[in-house]
Amino acid sequence: MNGAPGFAESTAIGQASASLPLAKPTTVLPFRPRVPCRRALVAAILLGFSASAWADAEAPACPIGTLVCPKPAQDWSLCRKNDLLDFYVADLPKDGQRDLADTEVKGRQSRSTDGENFVLEGDASIQQLDQLIRADRFTYARTSTQWSALGNVRYQDRDMLLSASDAHGSTTPNQATLNEVRYQLLSSRGNGRAGTAVMTDKDHAQLTDTSFTTCPLDAPGWEFRADAIELDQANGVGRARDMTFRIGDVPVFWVPYASFPLDDRRKSGFLYPEIGYSNDRGFELATPYYLNLAPNYDATLTPRLMTQRGLMFGGQFRYLTDTSRGTVEAEWLPHDRDADRRRSLFHWDDATRFNANWAASVQINHVSDDRYFEDFGRSLNIAATTLLPSSAYFLGQGNGWKASFGGDEYQITDPTLPNSVEPYRRLPRATFDAEHGLVGDLDAGLRSEYVSFSKNDAVDGRRLDLYPYLAYPLEAAAWFVRPEVGFRYTSYQIDRDSDKSPHRGVPIASLDAGLRFDRELTLAGNGYTQTLEPRIYYLRVPYRDQDNLPVFDTQEVPFSFGQLFRSNRFVGADRQMDANNLTVALTSRLIEDSTGSERVSASIGQIRYFDDQRVQLPGRAVTDYSGSTYVGELDLRLNDRWRFTVSNQWNPNTDRTDLSAFGVQNRFGQDGVFNLSYRFRRDLLEQADASVLIPLNEAWRLVGRWNYSMRDRKTLEAFAGIEHDSCCVAWRVLARHYVHNVERDTTDALYFEVEFKGVGSIGQKAGDFLRRAILGYQ
């Protein structure tokens, strides 16, 4: 609502929203897919690791300008075709119920000498819906139900291809033995061998001399091998003996015994380790262990060895019920050798729905000291965290109303900040907002908040803030008008002076109106629609002396284009600006008719002041400007490969630029990206940022970034790395130098990640880091 006062627009970290956070869950925690017994030899090799070879989903496209691109589907384009695909039949049925389908038997020759034993020869095949088995020769004994397939045995279904030198078994009981087996999964590159595969019944099988890889079988870059595997579909468990993981011909690790899940019955076990190095923590090795405690809750325990710090213990507990879901995380370092003290972190996040109208949201955070994120945070954003929020709220909403009740507090995590800047605890805090239609388009509404503030060595108090209003919004295709009138009343009770109860009452009136024009035009043979959208916003708030009011949680909002249409330049109820202002703004867009894409968006605006701005925060002087800073924004997308953005704020009162920013992004080649940006805010920052992803060929890519502060004459972050991709293995090496605290101390780190395609990766998730650090990386 454009005319709402500032208390309704607070964006403080950790502040609760009155929207319900949780839809009723319909599933338990994520499961692995169920694996049929004929495919279970592949699952057997995976040993229950976090990724499955056939579960790669196609990632959505990443349009230019996307902040963080999703992880793309794995690329198998560098792989040559498996020769098993030579006998692939593309037109087998994919849908239907196999058990109810007819069985079709074919062969050039068939014979039986006694009506009991049958022989089928000459390109013989047996097909039941999507199942097709072919061989040079089939034999079948009716009474014993014994069968055999000899010579060039080939099997296909909707999931896999399989070849064997021979196979034999019976239909009653359902048993089969296959020799010299090769297989190829159709939904991924997973393939491998087995010396023998013995299916004792429909739920149990034993495999010997088994392998799995996504590499070509004749030259595997990596593979799992197991001497013997037992598959128990009835209980959803597989067991492997004498299992090794090899890179090339070199065994990397060996376990004498391992068990793993075959279906959605998850199983405890080790996840992939994380490995890295930094000059303030030393060599790092984390070995997560997953605990399957129940279908709706689980845990992960993560010991993390840091050679310069010691052994840290970490854990995560997840739960999901019919009404709630949440996560509890903790880290504990008994003795930090570098800091000579104990270090710890705790986090609890919960969302609960009681019914259609009421819910609860909890976020509790705590660290042992104000340098925890500086020492153990793995990004500049985390390391630069200055305030750590915690909050707990009951939330309600209904037809035309929403409410919240709870509280929040903050912990200082910046060692350079004094305790005096710690925000007040808001406990309790209650809000109630409502809007209801009266007659025609006339609406009546209320925004309200009650807060009790407390803080060590500071004045405590309570505040009630009310804003009833009337609004009459009108809108058509080419115009809109929204007049609004309201009255804001705020009262206080100060604890150190029980007789002191300052208050403020002020009327607020606003008029927001705009026009929408458009025209059709043709540029370079393409059809476009250009819009012209003038907008005015008049705000009248008479002056009220507020110097006697305390400042509990109020700050001035940084000026921006959106600020042109706000009824208060402050966030929080301790100050309500006085105003006799008129905003004039203009926006124009260029929309491509064929795609609906917005190719150009340009906006400019200014506030004209007819009176002095007398209401200020303590220590700020009254301003007598006749006009605000001019705000301009431009977003230009020439095509799907080029984007330019410009923002500028020019202050006519000082004849200087207060804010300036520009950015350019270019997508080139297959995946190449180049980003260049500049950011300036007077008396605060001046930075340049460049990042690049350069594909050298199909297999090699270079990455890099340089973020430099011209104000501090210091590199904030710089990294360079190289990536290599092959059919079944990808790896990344990244060297990084970055500022890790507000005191501008720096850290050097080395990231290394190896991805075994179709299975998972080992290292420090360098790919996830690059997706966040380089705009457009994928």
N, C-alpha and C positions, 0 to 999 in steps of 0.2 A: 504494500500500500504506500503510494508515494507520499501521502500526507501524514503518515504515522510518525510520532516523535521518536527520538533516538533510542529510547529504552526498548522499543520493539524491534530494533535492528542490530542489537549487539551481536558481535561475531567473536567474542572472547573464546579462547581455546578451552574446551571442556565444558562450556555452557550447554545445558540440555535444551533440546528442541522439544516442542510439544507434539511432534508427530510420533506415531507408534512405531517402534523400531523393528518389530519381529512379526512375520507371518507365521501361522501355525505350521510347524514342521511336519512333513509327510514322509520323511525318510530318516534313517539313522545315519551315522557318520559314513563318509564315502567308503565304498567297497571296491575291491578288485573284481574284474569281470569273471564270470564262471567259465571254466575251461573244460570242454569235452575231453574224454579220455584219449581220443586219438590225437589231440593237440597237446596233451599234458606233458609229453616228453619235452616240449619247448618250455612250458612253465616250470618244469622240473629244473632246467638249467638256470632259470632266472633266480631261483632260491629266494623268492619273496622280496626282492628289492623293490624300491619305490616306484619304478616305471615298468610298464609291460611292453613287450615288443610289438604288440598289435594294437596298442591303445592310442597311437598318435592321431590327434584330431587336426583337421585343417584349420589354421589360424585365420582370423578375419583379416581383411586388408588393412593397411595402415595409411590412411590418407595423409597428404602433406599437411603439416601443422599439428599432427597428433602429438600430445605431450610425451606419452610413453607407448611405444609400439608393443603389441602383444608378441609373445614368443611364437615364431612361425612354425609350421609343420616341418618335420625333418625332411631334408632334401636328399633324395636317392638318385639324383640325375647323374652323378658320377659313377654309378654302379653299372656294370655290364649285365646283360640279361642272364638269369640262371637258365641253364640248358634244360632243366625240368619243365620250363614253360613251353617247350616245343610240343608237348602233348596236351597242353591246356585246351579245353573245350569251352568256348566263351558262351555258348547258348544253353548251358544247363539251366534248368529252372532254379530260381532263387527263393521262391516263396512256396508255401504249402506245408502240410503236415506229413513228414516222412513216413511215420508208422502206418498211415492210412493209404499210402501210395502203392500202386501196382509195381511189381518187379518185372523188368524186361530183360530177357536173356537172348543174346545174339551170338552167332558164330557161323563160319563158312561150312563147318562140318560138325555133326553131332551123331553119336552112336551109343547103343547100349546092347550088350550081348544077352543079358538076363533080365532086363527090366528093373534091375536093382542098382546097378552101377552105370554111371553115365560119364561120357567124355565129350567135351566141347573144344574144338580146335579151329585155328585159322582166324586170327583177329577177334578172339572171343571177348565178350563183355557182358557184364551184369550191371543194370542201372535201376536204382530206386530213387526217383525224384532227383535231388542234386548229387546223390552218391553214384559214382561210376568207377568200376574196377575192370581193368582190361589185362589180358595175359595171352601168351601164345597158346596155352592149354589149361582147361579147367577139368577136374574130375570131381564126382560127387557120388557118395554112397547113401541111398535113401534110408536104409534101416539105421545105420550108425550115425547118420548125418555128418559123416566125415567129408571134408572137401579139401582140395588143394589147387593152387594156382602156380604154374611153372612157366618160367621164361618171360622176361621183360614185363614183370608185374608193375602196373601203374594204377594209382588210385587218385581220385579227385572228389572233393566236395566244395561247398561254398567257402570254406575257410582255408583249405590247403591242398597241395599236391604231394604225392608220395610215390616213391619207386622202391622196389625190392627185387632181389634175385628170385625169390620164391616165397610162397606163403602157404600155410595149411592150418586146418582147424576143424571145428564142428559147430553146428548151429544149436545142438542140444547136448550138453550145455554150450553156452555161447563162449567159445574159446578160439584163439587164433595165435599163430606164431609167424612172424615175418623176419626174414634174414637179409642182411646187407641193405639196410634201410637208408634212404635219402629223402628229405622232406623240404618243402618250400611253403611258407605261409603266404597267402594271397593278399592279406590286408597289410603286410609290411614286408621288409626284406629278410625277416627271420628265416634261417635255414640251417640244416645240420645233418648229422648222420647218427645211426644207431646200429651196432653190430647185430643185435637181435631185439625184437619187441614181442613179449609174450603177454597176451591178454587172457587172464584166467577166468574172468567173467566180465560182465558189462561195467563193473565198478572197480576192478583191480587189474593192474598190469605191472610187469617187471621189464626194465630196459637195461641193456648192458652196453658198455663202450659207447656212451652217448656224447654228442657235442651239440653246441648251439652257437651261432654267430649271425651277424647281419652282413658279414663280409663274404666275398666269393669263397666257396669251399676249397678251391685249389690253392688259395693264397690268403688265408685269414689273417687280418691284422690283429684280431683278438678272437678268443673263443673260450667258452666254458666246456670243460670235459668232466664227465663223471664215470666211474667204473661201473656203478650199479645204481639204479633208481627204482624205487617202489612207489606206485601211485595208488592211493586209496580214495576213490571218488565218493564212496559212501560217507566218509568222515571229512572229506575235503582236505586231505593232507598228503603230501609227498615227502619221500625221504631219499636223500642222496648220500652215497658213500664214496669216499676217496675222490673228492671233488677238487679240481684245480681251475684257476683262471690264468690264461696264458695271453701274453702279448707277443705276437709272432710265435716263435718256438720257445720262448722263455717263460717258465712258470713264475707268476707274480705272487700268488698266495695259494695255500692248500688247506683244506679242512677235512678231517677224517669222516665227519658226519654232519649233515645239515638237514633240517626239515623246513617245509615251505607250504604255503596255502595253494590250493587248486581252484578255489572259487571265492565267493564273497565272504566266506568265513575267514576273516583276517587272522594273521598269526604274528606272534612276537618275533623279533629278529633285528639284526643290525641293518641300518641304512648306510648309504654311501658316506664315507668320511669327507671332511673338509680340511684342506691343507693350505697354508699360506705363510707369509712372512711380513713383519713390519719391524722397524728399528726400535720401537718403544715396547713391543710385546715379544719380539723374537720370533722363532719358529712356532707355528701354531698347528695343532692337530686336534680336530673334534671328531668323535666317533659316536654318532647318535644311535641309541637302541630303542626300538619301538616296542611298546607293551600293549597288546590287545587285551584289555581288561573286560570289556563287555561290548555288545553290539552298539550301544549308544554312548560309550565313553572310552577313551584311550589315553595313553601317556607316552611321552618320549623323554628319555634320559640322555643327556649329552655331556659327558666329561670333555673338557677342553684344556689341553695342555699348552701352556705358553712358557717357553723356556726362560724368559726374563721375569715373568710374573708368578708362575706357579700353576697348580692344577685347579681349574674352576669347574664346579659342578652346576649344570643347568638342567632344567626340566620344564616340560609343558604338559598340562592336563586339559583335555577337551571333553565337554559333555554336551549332550543334546537330549532334551525330553520333549514331551508333548507341549509344554508351555515355555520352555526356556532353552537357551544355548549360551555357551560361554567358554572362556579360555583362562586358565591360570598359568602364569609363567614365573619362573624364579631363576636367579643366578646367584651363586655363592662361592666366593674365593676365600678360603679360611685364612690364608696369609699371603698378602701381596708382597713379594720380596722387594719390589721397587719402592712401594709406598710404606712398607712395614706396618700394615694394618689389615683388618678384615674388610672385604668389599662385598656388596650384595645388591640385588635388584629384585623387586616384586611387582607383578602386574596381574590384575584381575579385570576381565571384561565380561559383562553379563547383560543379556537382553532377555526379558521375560514378558510374555503376554498373558494377562489374567483372563480377559474376555475381549469382545470386539471393541470396547471403548477404553480399556485401561491396560497399561503396561508399566514396566520398570526398566531402567537403564542404569548400569553400574560400571564405572571405570575407576579403579583404584591403582595408583602408581606410587612407587617409593624407591629411592636409591639410598645407599648408605652414606654418600657424601656428595659434595658439589662438583667433584671432578670425575665422577664415574663415567659419564658419557664422553668426557674428554679422553679418558684412558681406554675405554672399551667400545666406544661408538665406532662404527665402520664406515661412516660417511660424514661429509662436512656438515650436512643438515642436522644429523643426530648430535654430532660433537658440539654444534653451536646452540643446542637447546639451552635456554636460559631459565624457563619456568616449566615445571612438570605438573600437569593438572591431575586432579582427582575429583570425581563427582559421583553422586548417586541421586536419582530422581524417579518419582512416580510420575507417569505421563498419562494424560487422558485427552480424548477428543471425541466429538460427536457432531451432530448436525448444527454447524454454525458456531462451534465453540472448541477451545482447546485449553488445557491446563497442565501445570506441572508443580510438583512439590518435592523439595530435596535440598541439596546443598553442594558446594564445591570449595576446594581449596587448592593452593599451589605450593610446590616446593622449589626453592631456588637451586638451580643446578649450574650456575655460573659463579665461579669463585671470585670474580672481580666485582660482583654486585653486593652492596651492603644489605643487611637484613631489613633496613628501613624501606627498601623498595619492594619487599615481598607483598603481594596483593592481600587484601583482606579475605578472611574466610567468610563465605556467605552461607550461613547455616542458622536457621532454615532460610530457604528461598522459595517463594510461591509465586506463580504467575497464573493469570486467567485472562483469556482473550475471547471475545465473542463479537459476532456481527449478525444482524438480522434485518431482513427486508421489512419496511413499514408499508408504504403506499407507493405503488408504481415502482419507479427505480430508486426511491429514497431508501437509504440504508442507515441503520443506527448501530453503533459499535462501541466496544469498551476494550481498552488495553490496560492491564493492571499488574502490579508487581509489589510484593512485600518481601523485604530482606532484613535479616539481622546480621550485622557486620561485627567481626571481632578480629583482634590482632595483638600480638605481644607488644608491650611498650607503646601502645597507641590508643587513641580515643575510640571506644566502641559505640555502637549505636544501631538504631533501627530506622528503616525508611519505608514509607508507603507512597506509591506512585500510581496515580489514576489518570486515565485519558479517555473520557467519553467523547464521542464525536458523531456527527451526521455527515453523510456523503450522498451525492446525487450523480452517479456516473452515467454518462450517455456516450454511445458509440455507434458508428456506422462504418461502412467500408472505407470511406475517404476521410473520416475525422473522428476525434474523441474529445470529450470534455469531462473533467472530474472536479467539481467544486467540493470543498470539505471545510467544515468548521468544527472546532473542538475546544475543550478546556483541559489544561494539564494542571493537576494539583499534586504537590509533593510535600510530605510532612516528615519530620524527623523527631526522634527521641534520643538525646545524647546521654550516655550513661554517667559521665563524670559531672554532669549538671542535670539532675533529674527534673529541675524546673525549666530547663531550656528545651523548647520544642519549636525550632524554626520551621517555617513552611514557605511554600511558594505556590501561587496560583496565577496562571497566565492563559489567556485565550489564544488560539491558533487558527488562522484561516489561510486556505491555499486554493489555488485554481491551476489545474494542470490541463493543457489543451494542445492538440496537435492536428496537423493535416497530412494526408497521404496522397501524393500525386505519382502517376507513373506514365511512361511512354514506351513505345516499342521502337527499337532501332536495330540496324544491321552493321556489324563490324567484321571486316575480313570474311564476309560471307556467312557469318553466324548470327542468329537472331538473339537479341537480348531485350530485357526489360529493365529500364532505369527508373528508380524511384527518387522522389524528392520529398523529404519529411521534415518540415519546419515544426518546432515545438516551443511553447512558452510555459513557464511555471512561475506564478506569482505567489509569494509567501509573505504573510503579515503576522508578526509576533511582537507585541509591545514589550518595551524594556521593563524588566523587574530586577531590582538589586539582589544579587545572589551571593555577595561576598561573605555573608554570614552562614552560608550553607557549607557543610563539610564536603570533602571530596573523597568518597570511598572507592568507587570503581569506574570513574569517568575519565575518558581520554578524548582528545581531539582526533577526528578521523583524517587520515592523509587525503589531500585533495585529489580528486579524480573526476572523470566525466560523469560517473554516477552521482557524485556529490552535488552536481548542479541541480538535482531534483529531490534532494532530501530536505526534510523539515527541521533537521538539527545537525549541526556539524560535529556534535559530541556523541560519543557512545557512552551510555550510562545516564542515569536520571539526575545526577547532581548538578548538571548545568543544562538549561534550555536556552538556546541562542535567541537573541532578539533579532528581528528581521523586518525590513521593508525592502524586499528584493524582487527583482524580476530576472529570471533566467531566459535567455534566448539561445536556441540551439538549432542546428541544421544537420540532418543526416541524409546521405544519398547512397544508394546501393545499385550495383549492376549485376543482374541475375541472368545466367545463361539459360535460355528457354529449353534447350534440348536435354539438359541434365538437371536443371534446378539448382545448380551450384552458384553460390554467391562469389563472383569473381572480384568485385570491388566493394568495399564499405568505407565510407569517409564521414567523419563527424567533427563538428566544431561547435563550441559554445562558451558562454561567459555569463556570470551573474553581475547585474548592475545593482549597486547599493544606493539607496536613497537616504539612508541614515547611517551614522557611525555604528560599528560593531562593538558594543559596550560590554557585553557579557563575555568574560574570559576566565580561564583557569588561573589559579594563584600564580603571580609572578609574570603574567602576560599583560602587555599594555593594550589599551583601547586602540582600535584601528579606525581610520577615517577614510579608507579607500573608497573611491567612487565605483570601482569595478574589481571583480576578482581576476585571478589568473585566467588567461585564455587557454582552453583545453582543446587539443586537436588529436584525432586518431585516424590512422589509415591502415587498412588491411587489403593488400593487393595480391591476388592469386592469378598470375598470367595464364597458367595452365596447371597440370598436375605435377609439374617438376619445379616450378619457381613460385616462391612466396616472399613478399616484402611486408613488414609491419613497421609502423612509425607511430610514436606517441610523443607529444610535446606539450609543455606547459610554460607559457611565456607570461611573465608578470609585468604589466604595463606600469605598475606603481614603482618598481625598482629598475625597470628597463633591463631585466635580466631573465634568463631562462632558469626556472625552478626545477624542472624535470625534463629529461630528454632520453628517449630510448628508440633504438631501431634494431631490426633483425632481418636477416635474409637467410633463406634456406633453398638449397638446390639439390634436387635428386638427379643423379646422372648414372648412366649405365644400368646394370641390372639392379644393384643394391647400393650404389654410391650415394653418399650424403655429405653435403658441406653446409655448416652453420656458422654464421658470424653475427654477433650482437654487441651492442654498446648500451650501457645503462648509466645514467647520471641523475642524482638527486642532490640538490645544493646542500652543502654542509653535512652530508651523510655518506655518499658513496659515489665513486666513478670507476666503472669496471668495463673491461673488454673481455669477450668470451668467443673463442673459436674452437670448433670441433669438426672432425672429419672421419669418414669411413671410405676408404679407397680400395675397391676390388682390383687386384692386379691381374687375376685371371679367375678361372672357375674355382681354383683351389686355395688361392692366397689372398688375404685382405690385410690392410694396414688400418689402425685406428689411432686416434689421438685427440687430445683436448688441451687447451691452455686458457685458464681463467686468471686474469691479471687485474689487480687493483691499482689504478693510477694514483688514487688518493694516498695510498699507503706505500706505493712503489714496491709492491710485493706480489709474488705469484701466490694466488689462493689455492689453485689446484692445477696440476699438469700431469698428464699421463700419456704414454705411448705404448703401443702393443702390436702384436702380429697374430693373425689367426690362420689356421690351416684347416682345410676341409678335404675329406676323401670320401670314398664310398661309405665307410662304416665307422670312421674315427674322425673327430674334430677336436682341435686343441687351441687354446689361447694362452698367450703369455703377455702380462701387462705390468709395466713398472709405473708406479704412481708416487707423486710428491704432492702433499697437501697440508693446509693449515688445519690443525685439529682442535684448536680452542680459541677463545676470544682474545687471548693474549698474543695471538699470531705465532705461536710455536708450530713447527712443522714436523711432519712424519714422512718417512719413506716406506713404501710397501711394495711387495711383489705378489701378484696374483697369477695363479696357474690353474687351469681347468682342462681336464681331458673328458671328452664326451664320447662314450661308447654308444653309438646310435642304436636306438631300439631298446636300450637297457637303462642308462642313466649316466651321470657324470661324477667325477671325482675332482675336488678342488674347492675354490672359494666362490663359486657361482659368478665367475667373471662376466658371463653373458648377461645375467640379471643386472649387474652393476653398469654395464655398457648401455643397456636399454634405458636406464635412468639418466645416464650422464650425457649421452649423445642423442639429441632430438632426431628422430627418424631412424635410429639404429634398429635393424631387424636381421 
